Amino acid sequence: MTLPASLRTRHRLSLTWRVIALSSLLLVGLVVLFTWLGHNNLTRQFQESRNQHHERQQREIRLALQRSAENLRQLAGLAAASPRLGSPLKAGNAEEVEKALASQWPTLQLEAGIDEILVVDTQGRPMGRWGSTQPESKLPIQAWVQRIMDTELPITALRCTTDCRQYAAVPVLVSGESVGLVVLSRSLADVTRQAREVSNAEVALLVTNPLESRDLSEDRHLAPWNGYLLALTRQEESLPVLQRVAELGPISALLQTPFQLQAQGQYLELSAVRMDEDSDRRSTGYFLLISDISAQIRAINEDTRILLGVGLVGWIAAELLLLMILLRPMARLRRIAGLLPTLASGGFDDIKAAIPSTRHRLPDEIDVLEGTTVELARQLEMLEQEVQERGDQLAERVEELAQERDFVNSLLDTARVFIIAQDGRGRISLVNDYTCKMLELDEPSLLGRHFVDVFEAGSPSLVGTFDTPQQEERNLQTPDRRLHTIAWYHAPLPSGTDGSMSRISVGLDITERKAAEARLTWLAERDPLTELYNRRYFQDALQKAMWRESRGAVLLLDLDQFKEVNELSGHHVGDRLLQEVAETLLLNLGHRGVIARLGGDEFSLLLAHADGDQAVQVALHIDQLLDSLGFTAAGHRHRVTASIGIALFPIHGATPADLMASADVAMYKAKESGIQHWHLLSRAENAKDELQERVYWVERVRSALAEDSFELMVQPIMRLEDRDVKHFEVLLRMRDVDGGLVAPSYFIPVAERSGQIVQVDRWVLRHSLRMLSRLQERGISLAVNLSGQSLHDEGLKQYLAQELATSGADPHYLILEVTETAAVTDFSTARGVLQAVRDLGCRTALDDFGVGFSSFHYLGQLPVDYIKIDGSFIRSLTISPDSRVIVQAIADIATGFGKQAIAEFVDQESLLPILKSYGITYGQGFYLGRPVPIQMAFSDDI
């Protein structure tokens, strides 16, 4: 016996070091855990002490405010009790009132810190004043008078404007009747000093909400808190800290929990105490306290490092002790481990010699392992001798069986057919050379495997069930990836003395015959170009589905702008596009139903058991597949889209012809839609009526072109900076038989499908230029829309040049607009047309910009002067952050490329400041001006 190579080459890790490593991981984890718990406990205790300190600070400061207010009220009461004050105040003698308190003012000012004394009568009129103060209009004197007159009780108040002051108002009584009141005010300087002494911290006095004075220094203004610092100790160190904390969160958070931060190598704690405010004021005052907690934080960190150091020392000591304990037992285990490979290679005598025969008085597990190893070596030696004897006998029997097998194989291998023998469980027991050659496998790889696993001949079955010959056809894929059709003939074959049955299977390759039959069937049912089903097969499948199924759906696809692909790149490119579309549909939707090409650029899909919602989901999936296809040929990139009509049976048709007509109507409705590429007919829609309606509008457009029954309207485009209007967009309407105007949504889609849209565009250009020749002296410009089909009008440039010469219009005042979708879909054609009209002197605009952001890549290459931002973004500008980001980006990109931006659908005043802030030059919408007939808009010039 030899040691397996995997055991000889594998690197071993000593069990001793595994134990050391695992125990080290455990101990290090415990050290880290206890260190973390200790640090967390110290931090928690420190945080609790700081929260208690914060609550104590709040109580002390509020108590100081209350004591100051009460002291101020007592001083006001003493002043109001002056015996010389009541009578002149009741009589309204201001001169006597001033004499009454003149002697008290110096004492109150110097000893009590009073900033102001104000005496008013019962009407709130000032009768006497001492000290500098703000105007009475800034104080709620009338409210105080009314309150004191009603209750005859003194009041105190705290008001913060450009500074914070405490006020006390006390009634002046004469014979038990209030004849006025005395108001004393004092700043919070003493309270601020007490707050600093109590907290042992730097103190700031903050006032939030709008201030009444505009002369305050901007460096103390904290914009995030909408407040101003009236007082601040150690401004150079404290002000940057307050500005940083103001950026991190609202001040209300500081009222509940102090905020800790690190600044300039120190750990600081910031807390706030809110002062009571008057109910009639909007400003609120706060005491901000900045405490230095660096010593406490450093103490916690030092304690944590000590805990970690002690833990690491303990870990190292424990590992050294464990290593000393394990060294000797592990040495004995290593010796046994080194002998086991020798045992595997047959070195039994080496095992007996290496392991001592002596036994310890108190044996342990290693002694047991050594004794077991010696006994195992003895038994393996005996087993090896017995195996050698049995091997010699087996070799003789194998040689006899090989002779018999070679004789049988020589008979079977001459046949060019598959010959397989199976046992009673269906396992292969014999194969011929032809079978091995076709499967590119050797005989041992096939023997013992189930017949059905190798040849895909159905599910496993007991051979005993085939008591009579049987025949079947099955497919077989050979290693060269070719699929063969095999005709199998199975016959029972008795074998064995126990009467069990086996069978022999003979297979004949009939692939070429099947291929010929399938080719004939394929040619009758398939479209040769795309290899999809053809129209005849699809109609037959639809007829069967309508007979067999209770419901289903038909999707009719028509590729958009397929004609332009053929014209620009050639019919061979169009054929390749059809093949790629067919391959995409079959690969992704072939499992859903029957897919066929009906002819040209039309495809259809039959969905059995599908309702309207399922059919719509399939249509959306098709739209996504085609949009991601991306087809490029001959330097032209073609965006692949399709209009999809959906009809349901039996709702929209009882016969295949009616159902396909309904699907055709739905497909044209999808082409008319500017929102989605699919349309599902409703129960109310009638396909025949829709077809008649389409013919009616084609005739109406033809008649309007012949009789000039179109009507031009204009909508102003306003310059946002000065609201000047020198720029109008031309809009088209059709004059109805009763004199009314028909919206373009009724006739423009029909004109596009029927090819009349180019003539309509020329009609609009001709009449717009005639009007422009009368308006250009006033500097008025007209913007005319061009359809996507006009971009392919080879005579457009010549026609425009002729009309400019005939009308005498200045081309500088004509702006031609094309939609972003049309420009990007056929970029090279659009760029050529726009450059051609610019060569004539006209200006150009890109309409509905922003619908597809891929257009940003082409914007710098398109020769346009104006960018019209799509109205869907403008309409939601005030409520959608996404729209604001998109509009700002479009405006910036337009400015970067030297183009002017026009915002569409401006329907409210609130949009104008936003648009001007983005640098957008023009606006257009119902708020700035609704469309009006062109004769009415310029009646003075016509």
Stockholm file with secondary structure:
# STOCKHOLM 1.0

chainA/1-942         MTLPASLRTRHRLSLTWRVIALSSLLLVGLVVLFTWLGHNNLTRQFQESRNQHHERQQREIRLALQRSAENLRQLAGLAAASPRLGSPLKAGNAEEVEKALASQWPTLQLEAGIDEILVVDTQGRPMGRWGSTQPESKLPIQAWVQRIMDTELPITALRCTTDCRQYAAVPVLVSGESVGLVVLSRSLADVTRQAREVSNAEVALLVTNPLESRDLSEDRHLAPWNGYLLALTRQEESLPVLQRVAELGPISALLQTPFQLQAQGQYLELSAVRMDEDSDRRSTGYFLLISDISAQIRAINEDTRILLGVGLVGWIAAELLLLMILLRPMARLRRIAGLLPTLASGGFDDIKAAIPSTRHRLPDEIDVLEGTTVELARQLEMLEQEVQERGDQLAERVEELAQERDFVNSLLDTARVFIIAQDGRGRISLVNDYTCKMLELDEPSLLGRHFVDVFEAGSPSLVGTFDTPQQEERNLQTPDRRLHTIAWYHAPLPSGTDGSMSRISVGLDITERKAAEARLTWLAERDPLTELYNRRYFQDALQKAMWRESRGAVLLLDLDQFKEVNELSGHHVGDRLLQEVAETLLLNLGHRGVIARLGGDEFSLLLAHADGDQAVQVALHIDQLLDSLGFTAAGHRHRVTASIGIALFPIHGATPADLMASADVAMYKAKESGIQHWHLLSRAENAKDELQERVYWVERVRSALAEDSFELMVQPIMRLEDRDVKHFEVLLRMRDVDGGLVAPSYFIPVAERSGQIVQVDRWVLRHSLRMLSRLQERGISLAVNLSGQSLHDEGLKQYLAQELATSGADPHYLILEVTETAAVTDFSTARGVLQAVRDLGCRTALDDFGVGFSSFHYLGQLPVDYIKIDGSFIRSLTISPDSRVIVQAIADIATGFGKQAIAEFVDQESLLPILKSYGITYGQGFYLGRPVPIQMAFSDDI
#=GR chainA/1-942 SS CCCCHHHHHSCCCCHHHHHHHHHHHHHHHHHHHHHHHHHHHHHHHHHHHHHHHHHHHHHHHHHHHHHHHHHHHHHHHHHHTCTTTHHHHHHTCHHHHHHHHHTHHHHHHHHSCCCEEEEEETTSCEEEEESCCCCGGGTTHHHHHHHHHHHCCCEEEEEESSSEEEEEEEEEEETTEEEEEEEEEEESHHHHHHHHHHHTSEEEEEEESCCSCSCSCGGGEEGGGTEEEEEESSHHHHHHHHHHHHHHSCTHHHHHSCEEEEETTEEEEEEEEECCCCTTCCCEEEEEEEEECHHHHHHHHHHHHHHHHHHHHHHHHHHHHHHHHHHHHHHHHHHHHHHHHHHHTTCHHHHHHHSCCCCCSSCCHHHHHHHHHHHHHHHHHHHHHHHHHHHHHHHHHHHHHHHHHHHHHHHHTTSSSEEEEECTTSBEEEECHHHHHHHTCCHHHHTTSBHHHHHCCSSCCCGGGCCSCEEEEEEEECTTSCEEEEEEEEEEEECSTTCCEEEEEEEEECHHHHHHHHHHHHHHHBCTTTCSBCHHHHHHHHHHHHHHCSCEEEEEEEETTHHHHHHHHCHHHHHHHHHHHHHHHHHHHTTTSEEEEEETTEEEEEEETCCHHHHHHHHHHHHHHHHTTCEEETTEEECCCEEEEEEEETTTCSSHHHHHHHHHHHHHHHHHCSSCSEEECCTTCCHHHHHHHHHHHHHHHHHHHHHTCEEEEEEEEEETTTTEEEEEEEEEEEECTTSCEECHHHHHHHHHHHTTHHHHHHHHHHHHHHHHHHHGGGTCEEEEECCTGGGGCTTHHHHHHHHHHHHCCCGGGEEEEEEHHHHHHTHHHHHHHHHHHHHTTCEEEEEEETSCTTHHHHHTTSCCSEEEECHHHHHTTTTCHHHHHHHHHHHHHHHHTTCEEEECCCCSTTHHHHHHHTTCCEECSTTTCCCEEHHHHTGGGC
#=GC SS_cons         CCCCHHHHHSCCCCHHHHHHHHHHHHHHHHHHHHHHHHHHHHHHHHHHHHHHHHHHHHHHHHHHHHHHHHHHHHHHHHHHTCTTTHHHHHHTCHHHHHHHHHTHHHHHHHHSCCCEEEEEETTSCEEEEESCCCCGGGTTHHHHHHHHHHHCCCEEEEEESSSEEEEEEEEEEETTEEEEEEEEEEESHHHHHHHHHHHTSEEEEEEESCCSCSCSCGGGEEGGGTEEEEEESSHHHHHHHHHHHHHHSCTHHHHHSCEEEEETTEEEEEEEEECCCCTTCCCEEEEEEEEECHHHHHHHHHHHHHHHHHHHHHHHHHHHHHHHHHHHHHHHHHHHHHHHHHHHTTCHHHHHHHSCCCCCSSCCHHHHHHHHHHHHHHHHHHHHHHHHHHHHHHHHHHHHHHHHHHHHHHHHTTSSSEEEEECTTSBEEEECHHHHHHHTCCHHHHTTSBHHHHHCCSSCCCGGGCCSCEEEEEEEECTTSCEEEEEEEEEEEECSTTCCEEEEEEEEECHHHHHHHHHHHHHHHBCTTTCSBCHHHHHHHHHHHHHHCSCEEEEEEEETTHHHHHHHHCHHHHHHHHHHHHHHHHHHHTTTSEEEEEETTEEEEEEETCCHHHHHHHHHHHHHHHHTTCEEETTEEECCCEEEEEEEETTTCSSHHHHHHHHHHHHHHHHHCSSCSEEECCTTCCHHHHHHHHHHHHHHHHHHHHHTCEEEEEEEEEETTTTEEEEEEEEEEEECTTSCEECHHHHHHHHHHHTTHHHHHHHHHHHHHHHHHHHGGGTCEEEEECCTGGGGCTTHHHHHHHHHHHHCCCGGGEEEEEEHHHHHHTHHHHHHHHHHHHHTTCEEEEEEETSCTTHHHHHTTSCCSEEEECHHHHHTTTTCHHHHHHHHHHHHHHHHTTCEEEECCCCSTTHHHHHHHTTCCEECSTTTCCCEEHHHHTGGGC
//
